Amino acid sequence: MKNKKAVALKRFFEEIHVVGKGEGYLAYKIIEVAKEHDIPVKRDEKLTEELYSVELYDQIPQEMVDDVAKVLEFLYNIKKQ
């Protein structure tokens, strides 16, 4: 569990921001809380690693928008079902 990382994102109008991130136990808790609130979770270690470098509450960089949009679309489709 020590090396596991998690990043929580939130969409504010047309922008996507990092609103939470953690490693180890904190990553586990982020995922647990998301599941408790029926927020879909997608495992993507490469993207998580990239997003982990974004400061809390900052907007994700433009070069990550397409990758994040694909994940959000995937999660939206899961939640819709």
PDB file of N, CA, C and O in Angstrom:
ATOM      1  N   MET A   1       0.835  -1.199   0.000  1.00  0.00           N
ATOM      2  CA  MET A   1       0.000   0.000   0.000  1.00  0.00           C
ATOM      3  C   MET A   1       0.876   1.258   0.000  1.00  0.00           C
ATOM      4  O   MET A   1       0.395   2.338  -0.344  1.00  0.00           O
ATOM      5  N   LYS A   2       2.134   1.137   0.374  1.00  0.00           N
ATOM      6  CA  LYS A   2       2.989   2.305   0.544  1.00  0.00           C
ATOM      7  C   LYS A   2       3.162   3.122  -0.729  1.00  0.00           C
ATOM      8  O   LYS A   2       3.161   4.351  -0.657  1.00  0.00           O
ATOM      9  N   ASN A   3       3.310   2.490  -1.892  1.00  0.00           N
ATOM     10  CA  ASN A   3       3.575   3.217  -3.127  1.00  0.00           C
ATOM     11  C   ASN A   3       2.319   3.590  -3.905  1.00  0.00           C
ATOM     12  O   ASN A   3       2.401   4.272  -4.927  1.00  0.00           O
ATOM     13  N   LYS A   4       1.180   3.157  -3.438  1.00  0.00           N
ATOM     14  CA  LYS A   4      -0.062   3.464  -4.135  1.00  0.00           C
ATOM     15  C   LYS A   4      -0.371   4.951  -4.024  1.00  0.00           C
ATOM     16  O   LYS A   4      -0.234   5.555  -2.960  1.00  0.00           O
ATOM     17  N   LYS A   5      -0.791   5.526  -5.144  1.00  0.00           N
ATOM     18  CA  LYS A   5      -1.159   6.940  -5.151  1.00  0.00           C
ATOM     19  C   LYS A   5      -2.572   7.090  -5.703  1.00  0.00           C
ATOM     20  O   LYS A   5      -3.035   6.271  -6.496  1.00  0.00           O
ATOM     21  N   ALA A   6      -3.244   8.147  -5.271  1.00  0.00           N
ATOM     22  CA  ALA A   6      -4.578   8.462  -5.777  1.00  0.00           C
ATOM     23  C   ALA A   6      -4.685   9.969  -5.938  1.00  0.00           C
ATOM     24  O   ALA A   6      -4.107  10.740  -5.172  1.00  0.00           O
ATOM     25  N   VAL A   7      -5.437  10.366  -6.952  1.00  0.00           N
ATOM     26  CA  VAL A   7      -5.680  11.780  -7.218  1.00  0.00           C
ATOM     27  C   VAL A   7      -7.173  11.962  -7.411  1.00  0.00           C
ATOM     28  O   VAL A   7      -7.803  11.213  -8.159  1.00  0.00           O
ATOM     29  N   ALA A   8      -7.741  12.951  -6.741  1.00  0.00           N
ATOM     30  CA  ALA A   8      -9.158  13.283  -6.883  1.00  0.00           C
ATOM     31  C   ALA A   8      -9.276  14.542  -7.737  1.00  0.00           C
ATOM     32  O   ALA A   8      -8.577  15.532  -7.521  1.00  0.00           O
ATOM     33  N   LEU A   9     -10.171  14.474  -8.705  1.00  0.00           N
ATOM     34  CA  LEU A   9     -10.380  15.597  -9.620  1.00  0.00           C
ATOM     35  C   LEU A   9     -11.794  16.132  -9.476  1.00  0.00           C
ATOM     36  O   LEU A   9     -12.712  15.404  -9.098  1.00  0.00           O
ATOM     37  N   LYS A  10     -11.957  17.395  -9.778  1.00  0.00           N
ATOM     38  CA  LYS A  10     -13.290  18.001  -9.783  1.00  0.00           C
ATOM     39  C   LYS A  10     -13.361  18.985 -10.936  1.00  0.00           C
ATOM     40  O   LYS A  10     -12.426  19.737 -11.209  1.00  0.00           O
ATOM     41  N   ARG A  11     -14.492  18.949 -11.591  1.00  0.00           N
ATOM     42  CA  ARG A  11     -14.707  19.864 -12.713  1.00  0.00           C
ATOM     43  C   ARG A  11     -15.388  21.123 -12.197  1.00  0.00           C
ATOM     44  O   ARG A  11     -16.427  21.061 -11.540  1.00  0.00           O
ATOM     45  N   PHE A  12     -14.790  22.255 -12.502  1.00  0.00           N
ATOM     46  CA  PHE A  12     -15.365  23.558 -12.196  1.00  0.00           C
ATOM     47  C   PHE A  12     -15.634  24.234 -13.534  1.00  0.00           C
ATOM     48  O   PHE A  12     -14.723  24.756 -14.176  1.00  0.00           O
ATOM     49  N   PHE A  13     -16.887  24.216 -13.940  1.00  0.00           N
ATOM     50  CA  PHE A  13     -17.282  24.743 -15.246  1.00  0.00           C
ATOM     51  C   PHE A  13     -16.480  24.023 -16.326  1.00  0.00           C
ATOM     52  O   PHE A  13     -16.644  22.813 -16.483  1.00  0.00           O
ATOM     53  N   GLU A  14     -15.641  24.693 -17.058  1.00  0.00           N
ATOM     54  CA  GLU A  14     -14.872  24.052 -18.131  1.00  0.00           C
ATOM     55  C   GLU A  14     -13.468  23.646 -17.696  1.00  0.00           C
ATOM     56  O   GLU A  14     -12.682  23.172 -18.517  1.00  0.00           O
ATOM     57  N   GLU A  15     -13.147  23.822 -16.435  1.00  0.00           N
ATOM     58  CA  GLU A  15     -11.807  23.513 -15.934  1.00  0.00           C
ATOM     59  C   GLU A  15     -11.860  22.285 -15.028  1.00  0.00           C
ATOM     60  O   GLU A  15     -12.861  22.030 -14.359  1.00  0.00           O
ATOM     61  N   ILE A  16     -10.767  21.536 -15.019  1.00  0.00           N
ATOM     62  CA  ILE A  16     -10.641  20.380 -14.138  1.00  0.00           C
ATOM     63  C   ILE A  16      -9.485  20.662 -13.184  1.00  0.00           C
ATOM     64  O   ILE A  16      -8.385  21.021 -13.604  1.00  0.00           O
ATOM     65  N   HIS A  17      -9.759  20.489 -11.887  1.00  0.00           N
ATOM     66  CA  HIS A  17      -8.765  20.800 -10.861  1.00  0.00           C
ATOM     67  C   HIS A  17      -8.461  19.567 -10.018  1.00  0.00           C
ATOM     68  O   HIS A  17      -9.313  18.693  -9.852  1.00  0.00           O
ATOM     69  N   VAL A  18      -7.256  19.503  -9.494  1.00  0.00           N
ATOM     70  CA  VAL A  18      -6.874  18.480  -8.529  1.00  0.00           C
ATOM     71  C   VAL A  18      -7.376  18.949  -7.166  1.00  0.00           C
ATOM     72  O   VAL A  18      -6.950  19.990  -6.665  1.00  0.00           O
ATOM     73  N   VAL A  19      -8.278  18.178  -6.573  1.00  0.00           N
ATOM     74  CA  VAL A  19      -8.851  18.590  -5.291  1.00  0.00           C
ATOM     75  C   VAL A  19      -8.430  17.681  -4.143  1.00  0.00           C
ATOM     76  O   VAL A  19      -8.784  17.919  -2.989  1.00  0.00           O
ATOM     77  N   GLY A  20      -7.683  16.652  -4.465  1.00  0.00           N
ATOM     78  CA  GLY A  20      -7.174  15.767  -3.427  1.00  0.00           C
ATOM     79  C   GLY A  20      -6.123  14.854  -4.016  1.00  0.00           C
ATOM     80  O   GLY A  20      -6.197  14.481  -5.186  1.00  0.00           O
ATOM     81  N   LYS A  21      -5.152  14.497  -3.211  1.00  0.00           N
ATOM     82  CA  LYS A  21      -4.157  13.525  -3.639  1.00  0.00           C
ATOM     83  C   LYS A  21      -3.480  12.959  -2.412  1.00  0.00           C
ATOM     84  O   LYS A  21      -3.345  13.628  -1.387  1.00  0.00           O
ATOM     85  N   GLY A  22      -3.058  11.712  -2.536  1.00  0.00           N
ATOM     86  CA  GLY A  22      -2.409  11.088  -1.402  1.00  0.00           C
ATOM     87  C   GLY A  22      -1.677   9.837  -1.824  1.00  0.00           C
ATOM     88  O   GLY A  22      -1.867   9.309  -2.920  1.00  0.00           O
ATOM     89  N   GLU A  23      -0.834   9.383  -0.919  1.00  0.00           N
ATOM     90  CA  GLU A  23      -0.005   8.216  -1.152  1.00  0.00           C
ATOM     91  C   GLU A  23      -0.189   7.240   0.007  1.00  0.00           C
ATOM     92  O   GLU A  23      -0.434   7.650   1.142  1.00  0.00           O
ATOM     93  N   GLY A  24      -0.069   5.962  -0.284  1.00  0.00           N
ATOM     94  CA  GLY A  24      -0.179   4.945   0.762  1.00  0.00           C
ATOM     95  C   GLY A  24      -1.568   4.914   1.373  1.00  0.00           C
ATOM     96  O   GLY A  24      -2.566   4.788   0.664  1.00  0.00           O
ATOM     97  N   TYR A  25      -1.624   5.029   2.700  1.00  0.00           N
ATOM     98  CA  TYR A  25      -2.905   4.956   3.401  1.00  0.00           C
ATOM     99  C   TYR A  25      -3.868   6.047   2.948  1.00  0.00           C
ATOM    100  O   TYR A  25      -5.067   5.801   2.824  1.00  0.00           O
ATOM    101  N   LEU A  26      -3.359   7.242   2.703  1.00  0.00           N
ATOM    102  CA  LEU A  26      -4.214   8.338   2.260  1.00  0.00           C
ATOM    103  C   LEU A  26      -4.832   8.034   0.891  1.00  0.00           C
ATOM    104  O   LEU A  26      -5.992   8.367   0.645  1.00  0.00           O
ATOM    105  N   ALA A  27      -4.067   7.406   0.010  1.00  0.00           N
ATOM    106  CA  ALA A  27      -4.602   7.000  -1.295  1.00  0.00           C
ATOM    107  C   ALA A  27      -5.738   6.002  -1.102  1.00  0.00           C
ATOM    108  O   ALA A  27      -6.787   6.103  -1.740  1.00  0.00           O
ATOM    109  N   TYR A  28      -5.515   5.046  -0.219  1.00  0.00           N
ATOM    110  CA  TYR A  28      -6.548   4.057   0.097  1.00  0.00           C
ATOM    111  C   TYR A  28      -7.824   4.745   0.598  1.00  0.00           C
ATOM    112  O   TYR A  28      -8.924   4.377   0.187  1.00  0.00           O
ATOM    113  N   LYS A  29      -7.684   5.730   1.474  1.00  0.00           N
ATOM    114  CA  LYS A  29      -8.847   6.431   2.018  1.00  0.00           C
ATOM    115  C   LYS A  29      -9.561   7.256   0.949  1.00  0.00           C
ATOM    116  O   LYS A  29     -10.790   7.316   0.940  1.00  0.00           O
ATOM    117  N   ILE A  30      -8.812   7.889   0.054  1.00  0.00           N
ATOM    118  CA  ILE A  30      -9.428   8.650  -1.045  1.00  0.00           C
ATOM    119  C   ILE A  30     -10.307   7.735  -1.878  1.00  0.00           C
ATOM    120  O   ILE A  30     -11.441   8.082  -2.211  1.00  0.00           O
ATOM    121  N   ILE A  31      -9.783   6.570  -2.211  1.00  0.00           N
ATOM    122  CA  ILE A  31     -10.535   5.603  -3.019  1.00  0.00           C
ATOM    123  C   ILE A  31     -11.741   5.085  -2.240  1.00  0.00           C
ATOM    124  O   ILE A  31     -12.833   4.962  -2.795  1.00  0.00           O
ATOM    125  N   GLU A  32     -11.549   4.786  -0.974  1.00  0.00           N
ATOM    126  CA  GLU A  32     -12.646   4.289  -0.132  1.00  0.00           C
ATOM    127  C   GLU A  32     -13.779   5.306  -0.038  1.00  0.00           C
ATOM    128  O   GLU A  32     -14.946   4.942  -0.182  1.00  0.00           O
ATOM    129  N   VAL A  33     -13.455   6.569   0.199  1.00  0.00           N
ATOM    130  CA  VAL A  33     -14.475   7.618   0.313  1.00  0.00           C
ATOM    131  C   VAL A  33     -15.196   7.806  -1.020  1.00  0.00           C
ATOM    132  O   VAL A  33     -16.413   7.988  -1.052  1.00  0.00           O
ATOM    133  N   ALA A  34     -14.451   7.760  -2.107  1.00  0.00           N
ATOM    134  CA  ALA A  34     -15.078   7.882  -3.436  1.00  0.00           C
ATOM    135  C   ALA A  34     -16.107   6.771  -3.636  1.00  0.00           C
ATOM    136  O   ALA A  34     -17.233   7.028  -4.061  1.00  0.00           O
ATOM    137  N   LYS A  35     -15.717   5.553  -3.332  1.00  0.00           N
ATOM    138  CA  LYS A  35     -16.639   4.420  -3.507  1.00  0.00           C
ATOM    139  C   LYS A  35     -17.855   4.527  -2.593  1.00  0.00           C
ATOM    140  O   LYS A  35     -18.969   4.186  -2.993  1.00  0.00           O
ATOM    141  N   GLU A  36     -17.643   5.002  -1.363  1.00  0.00           N
ATOM    142  CA  GLU A  36     -18.763   5.180  -0.430  1.00  0.00           C
ATOM    143  C   GLU A  36     -19.781   6.179  -0.951  1.00  0.00           C
ATOM    144  O   GLU A  36     -20.962   6.096  -0.614  1.00  0.00           O
ATOM    145  N   HIS A  37     -19.336   7.123  -1.769  1.00  0.00           N
ATOM    146  CA  HIS A  37     -20.222   8.151  -2.316  1.00  0.00           C
ATOM    147  C   HIS A  37     -20.583   7.883  -3.776  1.00  0.00           C
ATOM    148  O   HIS A  37     -21.007   8.784  -4.499  1.00  0.00           O
ATOM    149  N   ASP A  38     -20.408   6.633  -4.196  1.00  0.00           N
ATOM    150  CA  ASP A  38     -20.741   6.208  -5.569  1.00  0.00           C
ATOM    151  C   ASP A  38     -20.031   7.048  -6.628  1.00  0.00           C
ATOM    152  O   ASP A  38     -20.588   7.314  -7.693  1.00  0.00           O
ATOM    153  N   ILE A  39     -18.813   7.459  -6.332  1.00  0.00           N
ATOM    154  CA  ILE A  39     -17.989   8.163  -7.306  1.00  0.00           C
ATOM    155  C   ILE A  39     -17.125   7.110  -7.986  1.00  0.00           C
ATOM    156  O   ILE A  39     -16.348   6.427  -7.319  1.00  0.00           O
ATOM    157  N   PRO A  40     -17.248   6.969  -9.296  1.00  0.00           N
ATOM    158  CA  PRO A  40     -16.468   5.934  -9.979  1.00  0.00           C
ATOM    159  C   PRO A  40     -14.964   6.174  -9.838  1.00  0.00           C
ATOM    160  O   PRO A  40     -14.501   7.313  -9.770  1.00  0.00           O
ATOM    161  N   VAL A  41     -14.226   5.081  -9.795  1.00  0.00           N
ATOM    162  CA  VAL A  41     -12.773   5.126  -9.663  1.00  0.00           C
ATOM    163  C   VAL A  41     -12.161   4.415 -10.854  1.00  0.00           C
ATOM    164  O   VAL A  41     -12.597   3.325 -11.224  1.00  0.00           O
ATOM    165  N   LYS A  42     -11.159   5.024 -11.452  1.00  0.00           N
ATOM    166  CA  LYS A  42     -10.464   4.435 -12.615  1.00  0.00           C
ATOM    167  C   LYS A  42      -8.995   4.328 -12.286  1.00  0.00           C
ATOM    168  O   LYS A  42      -8.371   5.302 -11.866  1.00  0.00           O
ATOM    169  N   ARG A  43      -8.444   3.155 -12.475  1.00  0.00           N
ATOM    170  CA  ARG A  43      -7.020   2.949 -12.224  1.00  0.00           C
ATOM    171  C   ARG A  43      -6.235   3.258 -13.498  1.00  0.00           C
ATOM    172  O   ARG A  43      -6.442   2.633 -14.538  1.00  0.00           O
ATOM    173  N   ASP A  44      -5.346   4.216 -13.399  1.00  0.00           N
ATOM    174  CA  ASP A  44      -4.465   4.588 -14.508  1.00  0.00           C
ATOM    175  C   ASP A  44      -3.174   5.110 -13.878  1.00  0.00           C
ATOM    176  O   ASP A  44      -3.030   6.306 -13.623  1.00  0.00           O
ATOM    177  N   GLU A  45      -2.251   4.200 -13.637  1.00  0.00           N
ATOM    178  CA  GLU A  45      -1.045   4.548 -12.884  1.00  0.00           C
ATOM    179  C   GLU A  45      -0.223   5.642 -13.555  1.00  0.00           C
ATOM    180  O   GLU A  45       0.307   6.521 -12.874  1.00  0.00           O
ATOM    181  N   LYS A  46      -0.111   5.600 -14.872  1.00  0.00           N
ATOM    182  CA  LYS A  46       0.691   6.603 -15.587  1.00  0.00           C
ATOM    183  C   LYS A  46       0.083   7.995 -15.418  1.00  0.00           C
ATOM    184  O   LYS A  46       0.783   8.950 -15.082  1.00  0.00           O
ATOM    185  N   LEU A  47      -1.227   8.102 -15.654  1.00  0.00           N
ATOM    186  CA  LEU A  47      -1.894   9.395 -15.524  1.00  0.00           C
ATOM    187  C   LEU A  47      -1.885   9.872 -14.074  1.00  0.00           C
ATOM    188  O   LEU A  47      -1.693  11.060 -13.814  1.00  0.00           O
ATOM    189  N   THR A  48      -2.091   8.956 -13.133  1.00  0.00           N
ATOM    190  CA  THR A  48      -2.053   9.321 -11.719  1.00  0.00           C
ATOM    191  C   THR A  48      -0.696   9.916 -11.364  1.00  0.00           C
ATOM    192  O   THR A  48      -0.614  10.929 -10.669  1.00  0.00           O
ATOM    193  N   GLU A  49       0.353   9.288 -11.839  1.00  0.00           N
ATOM    194  CA  GLU A  49       1.708   9.787 -11.572  1.00  0.00           C
ATOM    195  C   GLU A  49       1.887  11.200 -12.130  1.00  0.00           C
ATOM    196  O   GLU A  49       2.477  12.059 -11.475  1.00  0.00           O
ATOM    197  N   GLU A  50       1.380  11.436 -13.335  1.00  0.00           N
ATOM    198  CA  GLU A  50       1.477  12.769 -13.948  1.00  0.00           C
ATOM    199  C   GLU A  50       0.651  13.791 -13.159  1.00  0.00           C
ATOM    200  O   GLU A  50       1.115  14.900 -12.896  1.00  0.00           O
ATOM    201  N   LEU A  51      -0.561  13.413 -12.789  1.00  0.00           N
ATOM    202  CA  LEU A  51      -1.446  14.324 -12.066  1.00  0.00           C
ATOM    203  C   LEU A  51      -0.946  14.602 -10.655  1.00  0.00           C
ATOM    204  O   LEU A  51      -1.234  15.654 -10.084  1.00  0.00           O
ATOM    205  N   TYR A  52      -0.204  13.668 -10.100  1.00  0.00           N
ATOM    206  CA  TYR A  52       0.301  13.835  -8.741  1.00  0.00           C
ATOM    207  C   TYR A  52       1.247  15.029  -8.631  1.00  0.00           C
ATOM    208  O   TYR A  52       1.431  15.592  -7.551  1.00  0.00           O
ATOM    209  N   SER A  53       1.836  15.403  -9.751  1.00  0.00           N
ATOM    210  CA  SER A  53       2.759  16.541  -9.747  1.00  0.00           C
ATOM    211  C   SER A  53       2.034  17.888  -9.739  1.00  0.00           C
ATOM    212  O   SER A  53       2.655  18.923  -9.497  1.00  0.00           O
ATOM    213  N   VAL A  54       0.728  17.882 -10.002  1.00  0.00           N
ATOM    214  CA  VAL A  54      -0.066  19.114 -10.003  1.00  0.00           C
ATOM    215  C   VAL A  54      -0.379  19.499  -8.555  1.00  0.00           C
ATOM    216  O   VAL A  54      -0.776  18.656  -7.751  1.00  0.00           O
ATOM    217  N   GLU A  55      -0.196  20.759  -8.241  1.00  0.00           N
ATOM    218  CA  GLU A  55      -0.475  21.242  -6.889  1.00  0.00           C
ATOM    219  C   GLU A  55      -1.971  21.154  -6.585  1.00  0.00           C
ATOM    220  O   GLU A  55      -2.805  21.283  -7.482  1.00  0.00           O
ATOM    221  N   LEU A  56      -2.300  20.932  -5.310  1.00  0.00           N
ATOM    222  CA  LEU A  56      -3.702  20.887  -4.893  1.00  0.00           C
ATOM    223  C   LEU A  56      -4.433  22.161  -5.292  1.00  0.00           C
ATOM    224  O   LEU A  56      -3.914  23.266  -5.138  1.00  0.00           O
ATOM    225  N   TYR A  57      -5.624  21.990  -5.797  1.00  0.00           N
ATOM    226  CA  TYR A  57      -6.539  23.050  -6.219  1.00  0.00           C
ATOM    227  C   TYR A  57      -6.114  23.759  -7.508  1.00  0.00           C
ATOM    228  O   TYR A  57      -6.786  24.687  -7.958  1.00  0.00           O
ATOM    229  N   ASP A  58      -5.004  23.324  -8.096  1.00  0.00           N
ATOM    230  CA  ASP A  58      -4.600  23.902  -9.382  1.00  0.00           C
ATOM    231  C   ASP A  58      -5.351  23.221 -10.514  1.00  0.00           C
ATOM    232  O   ASP A  58      -5.760  22.066 -10.407  1.00  0.00           O
ATOM    233  N   GLN A  59      -5.518  23.951 -11.582  1.00  0.00           N
ATOM    234  CA  GLN A  59      -6.111  23.401 -12.795  1.00  0.00           C
ATOM    235  C   GLN A  59      -5.092  22.459 -13.428  1.00  0.00           C
ATOM    236  O   GLN A  59      -3.887  22.710 -13.385  1.00  0.00           O
ATOM    237  N   ILE A  60      -5.591  21.371 -14.016  1.00  0.00           N
ATOM    238  CA  ILE A  60      -4.657  20.456 -14.671  1.00  0.00           C
ATOM    239  C   ILE A  60      -4.045  21.146 -15.889  1.00  0.00           C
ATOM    240  O   ILE A  60      -4.710  21.952 -16.541  1.00  0.00           O
ATOM    241  N   PRO A  61      -2.794  20.840 -16.200  1.00  0.00           N
ATOM    242  CA  PRO A  61      -2.131  21.460 -17.350  1.00  0.00           C
ATOM    243  C   PRO A  61      -2.800  21.065 -18.666  1.00  0.00           C
ATOM    244  O   PRO A  61      -3.362  19.977 -18.789  1.00  0.00           O
ATOM    245  N   GLN A  62      -2.733  21.936 -19.614  1.00  0.00           N
ATOM    246  CA  GLN A  62      -3.360  21.723 -20.920  1.00  0.00           C
ATOM    247  C   GLN A  62      -2.931  20.406 -21.561  1.00  0.00           C
ATOM    248  O   GLN A  62      -3.742  19.734 -22.199  1.00  0.00           O
ATOM    249  N   GLU A  63      -1.664  20.034 -21.397  1.00  0.00           N
ATOM    250  CA  GLU A  63      -1.178  18.805 -22.035  1.00  0.00           C
ATOM    251  C   GLU A  63      -1.778  17.534 -21.428  1.00  0.00           C
ATOM    252  O   GLU A  63      -1.622  16.455 -21.999  1.00  0.00           O
ATOM    253  N   MET A  64      -2.457  17.637 -20.290  1.00  0.00           N
ATOM    254  CA  MET A  64      -3.105  16.478 -19.662  1.00  0.00           C
ATOM    255  C   MET A  64      -4.606  16.433 -19.939  1.00  0.00           C
ATOM    256  O   MET A  64      -5.262  15.442 -19.615  1.00  0.00           O
ATOM    257  N   VAL A  65      -5.146  17.469 -20.521  1.00  0.00           N
ATOM    258  CA  VAL A  65      -6.599  17.583 -20.687  1.00  0.00           C
ATOM    259  C   VAL A  65      -7.182  16.418 -21.487  1.00  0.00           C
ATOM    260  O   VAL A  65      -8.198  15.853 -21.082  1.00  0.00           O
ATOM    261  N   ASP A  66      -6.578  16.051 -22.595  1.00  0.00           N
ATOM    262  CA  ASP A  66      -7.128  14.969 -23.415  1.00  0.00           C
ATOM    263  C   ASP A  66      -7.157  13.637 -22.668  1.00  0.00           C
ATOM    264  O   ASP A  66      -8.151  12.913 -22.721  1.00  0.00           O
ATOM    265  N   ASP A  67      -6.064  13.314 -21.971  1.00  0.00           N
ATOM    266  CA  ASP A  67      -6.018  12.058 -21.221  1.00  0.00           C
ATOM    267  C   ASP A  67      -7.043  12.042 -20.092  1.00  0.00           C
ATOM    268  O   ASP A  67      -7.714  11.034 -19.873  1.00  0.00           O
ATOM    269  N   VAL A  68      -7.162  13.150 -19.384  1.00  0.00           N
ATOM    270  CA  VAL A  68      -8.136  13.232 -18.295  1.00  0.00           C
ATOM    271  C   VAL A  68      -9.558  13.183 -18.843  1.00  0.00           C
ATOM    272  O   VAL A  68     -10.429  12.549 -18.247  1.00  0.00           O
ATOM    273  N   ALA A  69      -9.800  13.838 -19.961  1.00  0.00           N
ATOM    274  CA  ALA A  69     -11.139  13.823 -20.574  1.00  0.00           C
ATOM    275  C   ALA A  69     -11.556  12.401 -20.939  1.00  0.00           C
ATOM    276  O   ALA A  69     -12.718  12.034 -20.767  1.00  0.00           O
ATOM    277  N   LYS A  70     -10.626  11.605 -21.437  1.00  0.00           N
ATOM    278  CA  LYS A  70     -10.930  10.207 -21.782  1.00  0.00           C
ATOM    279  C   LYS A  70     -11.323   9.410 -20.540  1.00  0.00           C
ATOM    280  O   LYS A  70     -12.267   8.621 -20.575  1.00  0.00           O
ATOM    281  N   VAL A  71     -10.604   9.618 -19.458  1.00  0.00           N
ATOM    282  CA  VAL A  71     -10.923   8.924 -18.208  1.00  0.00           C
ATOM    283  C   VAL A  71     -12.276   9.380 -17.681  1.00  0.00           C
ATOM    284  O   VAL A  71     -13.089   8.556 -17.263  1.00  0.00           O
ATOM    285  N   LEU A  72     -12.524  10.692 -17.697  1.00  0.00           N
ATOM    286  CA  LEU A  72     -13.808  11.207 -17.208  1.00  0.00           C
ATOM    287  C   LEU A  72     -14.976  10.710 -18.055  1.00  0.00           C
ATOM    288  O   LEU A  72     -16.044  10.404 -17.525  1.00  0.00           O
ATOM    289  N   GLU A  73     -14.776  10.631 -19.360  1.00  0.00           N
ATOM    290  CA  GLU A  73     -15.822  10.102 -20.238  1.00  0.00           C
ATOM    291  C   GLU A  73     -16.098   8.639 -19.907  1.00  0.00           C
ATOM    292  O   GLU A  73     -17.255   8.225 -19.834  1.00  0.00           O
ATOM    293  N   PHE A  74     -15.047   7.860 -19.708  1.00  0.00           N
ATOM    294  CA  PHE A  74     -15.187   6.460 -19.331  1.00  0.00           C
ATOM    295  C   PHE A  74     -15.968   6.328 -18.027  1.00  0.00           C
ATOM    296  O   PHE A  74     -16.892   5.522 -17.928  1.00  0.00           O
ATOM    297  N   LEU A  75     -15.589   7.126 -17.025  1.00  0.00           N
ATOM    298  CA  LEU A  75     -16.262   7.066 -15.728  1.00  0.00           C
ATOM    299  C   LEU A  75     -17.707   7.537 -15.815  1.00  0.00           C
ATOM    300  O   LEU A  75     -18.583   6.975 -15.158  1.00  0.00           O
ATOM    301  N   TYR A  76     -17.960   8.549 -16.610  1.00  0.00           N
ATOM    302  CA  TYR A  76     -19.319   9.044 -16.792  1.00  0.00           C
ATOM    303  C   TYR A  76     -20.202   7.952 -17.396  1.00  0.00           C
ATOM    304  O   TYR A  76     -21.341   7.760 -16.972  1.00  0.00           O
ATOM    305  N   ASN A  77     -19.674   7.247 -18.378  1.00  0.00           N
ATOM    306  CA  ASN A  77     -20.433   6.164 -19.012  1.00  0.00           C
ATOM    307  C   ASN A  77     -20.712   5.027 -18.053  1.00  0.00           C
ATOM    308  O   ASN A  77     -21.778   4.414 -18.112  1.00  0.00           O
ATOM    309  N   ILE A  78     -19.773   4.736 -17.171  1.00  0.00           N
ATOM    310  CA  ILE A  78     -19.989   3.690 -16.164  1.00  0.00           C
ATOM    311  C   ILE A  78     -21.099   4.110 -15.209  1.00  0.00           C
ATOM    312  O   ILE A  78     -21.994   3.324 -14.898  1.00  0.00           O
ATOM    313  N   LYS A  79     -21.035   5.344 -14.752  1.00  0.00           N
ATOM    314  CA  LYS A  79     -22.019   5.838 -13.782  1.00  0.00           C
ATOM    315  C   LYS A  79     -23.418   5.890 -14.401  1.00  0.00           C
ATOM    316  O   LYS A  79     -24.419   5.678 -13.716  1.00  0.00           O
ATOM    317  N   LYS A  80     -23.473   6.173 -15.699  1.00  0.00           N
ATOM    318  CA  LYS A  80     -24.754   6.270 -16.391  1.00  0.00           C
ATOM    319  C   LYS A  80     -25.465   4.918 -16.482  1.00  0.00           C
ATOM    320  O   LYS A  80     -26.692   4.864 -16.553  1.00  0.00           O
ATOM    321  N   GLN A  81     -24.705   3.846 -16.481  1.00  0.00           N
ATOM    322  CA  GLN A  81     -25.298   2.507 -16.655  1.00  0.00           C
ATOM    323  C   GLN A  81     -26.000   2.010 -15.436  1.00  0.00           C
ATOM    324  O   GLN A  81     -26.541   0.905 -15.443  1.00  0.00           O
TER     325      GLN A  81
END
